[in-house]
Amino acid sequence: MTYQSGRHFLQIPGPTDVPDRVLRAMARPTIDHRGPEFAKLTHELLNGLKQIFKTSGPVAIYPSSGTGAWEASLVNTLSPGDKVLMFETGYFATLWRNMAVKLGLDVDFVPGDWRHGVDPAMVEEKLIEDKKQNIKAVIMVHNETSTGATSRVAGVRTAIDRAGHPALFLVDTISSLGSIDYRHDEWRVDVTVGCSQKGLMLPPGLGLNAISDKALKASKSARLPKSYWDWGPMINENQSGFFPYTPSTNLLYGLRESLAMLVEEGLENVFARHRRLAESTRRAVRAWGLEILCRNPEEYSDSLTAVLMPNGYNADELREIILKKFNMSLGTGLGKLKGKILRIGHLGDFNELMLAGTLSGIEMGLALANVPFSKGGVTEALDYLHHTDKQSIRDPK
Ligand SMILES: Cc1ncc(COP(=O)(O)O)c(C=O)c1O
């Protein structure tokens, strides 16, 4: 392959661009993970992460991808044969369901069309039907990265309360944490699952669990087999600043820097920035005459936009042209959406000019690939940026 000048545009919905500040923070010698300097770092990070999850409870940091953090949330709270309620919002919700089944849980998987988020009314109905309260957990993905639909976690919390149901509440925030408003304590979520490579602007390799008192209590009697993922030794060792096994020391240096960046910008400003850039992206897509996959405007994702290709046109061919010609990676369609959609990542360390470059690359790519579309999406997006300030344009989900 010949050298492609200029910077690669990594516009997949995670892993996201790692800012230079974070890269430099990680480029330091690894220290003794059982020494005093390390203990100080652990305390700093655990406190910092609480602000991001908006919790006062414990947070576990695993040297893992997000999938590991999924497994940790299930094996620490549930027992073989437990009934759980999950929702088919897309590819990642389906993978998490498959994991739950493999672990021996009895999953009621509410079917979905991969174009909507979780319907709170459906949650209420399902829980009211469950007279004997056999359902042990309601488990959902906040931001479905495969479709660009963001479910209303607060609405689902209200549904659980209205049904008067004692089920645990587990939420995946892998592509929303640090990008879209999220409140672990206020929404009384029992386990929130996160990871490093999206809104936290880090390379892959850290899996996160924010844990409520109720979840901690459930973990004392949960019987699914666990060892590596066991919260017990993790929370215990963390108290003195250490880990039950070797942590990802250099990724943790990076995390310290990315948390500092989020605090410097202000978390609410980070959310508003994502909202504004997302809305600008959607205006470009509409101006091109293309369809946004997510059908409910209330559920539009602020971290990515999935765009449907016109019939007879393959999204992966367009993505390939854009990669070759403009050195930009866009997200592929996953599972049954393969070839049908492309996903534009607009999360993490991202700004107006990066968005302008991203949309320009897509507009030029559409023309090169002979996809039928209307010109002017970029202009529409820039007009929107011009006419808006950074204030919130939509209520939090
Ligand atoms: C919403 C969501 N959940 C879970 C995962 C799985 O995380 P990982 O690939 O880091 O294991 C992803 C990955 O993109 C995701 O987007």
The ligand as a Gaussian input file, in Angstrom:
#p B3LYP/6-31G(d) Opt

LIG

0 1
 C      -23.082000      -1.226000      22.830000
 C      -21.926000      -2.178000      22.830000
 N      -21.907000      -3.187000      23.740000
 C      -20.905000      -4.056000      23.778000
 C      -19.835000      -3.992000      22.899000
 C      -18.747000      -5.008000      22.973000
 O      -17.579000      -4.392000      23.442000
 P      -16.138000      -4.956000      23.051000
 O      -16.100000      -5.097000      21.572000
 O      -15.191000      -3.919000      23.622000
 O      -15.992000      -6.261000      23.754000
 C      -19.804000      -2.975000      21.958000
 C      -18.695000      -2.861000      21.007000
 O      -18.646000      -2.011000      20.155000
 C      -20.874000      -2.046000      21.933000
 O      -20.883000      -1.051000      21.037000

